[in-house]
């Protein structure tokens, strides 16, 4: 139980968890621990890929691009009105 308490503590720490997961997935002799962290690593990779694809789809769609363009033009007009 002590290792799992330590592992959960490591997984709560930002950035340290990104280093701890691959290390614990490939180092050590306990097969079930390695499999758990390998599965966790696979979930992490899937989530990152999903976010990248989602951002690509959202920011390359014409409507979102047009919205950013309109906001940019509006901001430029506001700044020029203040002068």
N, C-alpha and C positions, 0 to 999 in steps of 0.2 A: 504494500500500500504506500510505502514511503516514496518509491520511485514515481508512482502516478501522481502523488501530490506535487513532487518536484517538477514533473513533466507539465502538469497543468499550470504551475507557476511560470515556467518558461514560456508556455504558449500564450500567456496573458501579457507578456512584455513586448511592446512594439519593437520591430526590427530584429530583436534577439530571436524571436520566434521564427523569422525567415531563415536564420542561420541554424537554429536548433533542429528544425524539422528535417532538412536533408542529412544533417549529421546523425541524428538518431535513426533515420531510415536506413542508413548503410553501415553504421558502426555498431558493434556490440554482438553478443552471442545469443541473446534471447530472441528467438525467431518470431514469437507473437508480437513483441514490441516493435521489431523491425517492420513486420507486416502492417501493424497499425499506423506507423509513421509513413510508410510507403503509400498507404491508402490516403492518408491525410495530405501527403504531397501531391498525389494525383488529383484530389479535390481542389487543392490550391491552384494547380496548373489549369484545370478546367474552368475555374471561376475567373482567373485572369484572362484566359482566352475569350470567355464569354463577354467580359467587360470590354475588351479591346474590339471585338466584333460589333458589339452594341454601340460603342462610341463611334466607330467607323461608319456604321449605317446611319446613325443620327446626324453626324456632322457632315456627311457627304450628300445628304438628301437636299434637294433644291429648296424646299420650304424652310428648312432650318438655316440654310445658307442665306436665303433672302431675308429672313428675320434678322440675322446678325448684320447684314448689310444695311437694312433699314435702321437698326439701332445705332450703327456707326454713323450713318448720315445724320440722324437726329442729334447725336452728341456733337458732331462737328457744327451743326447749325446753332446749337445752344451756346457753344463756345464763341462762335463768330458774332452772336447777338450781344454778348457781354462786352465786346470790344468797342 
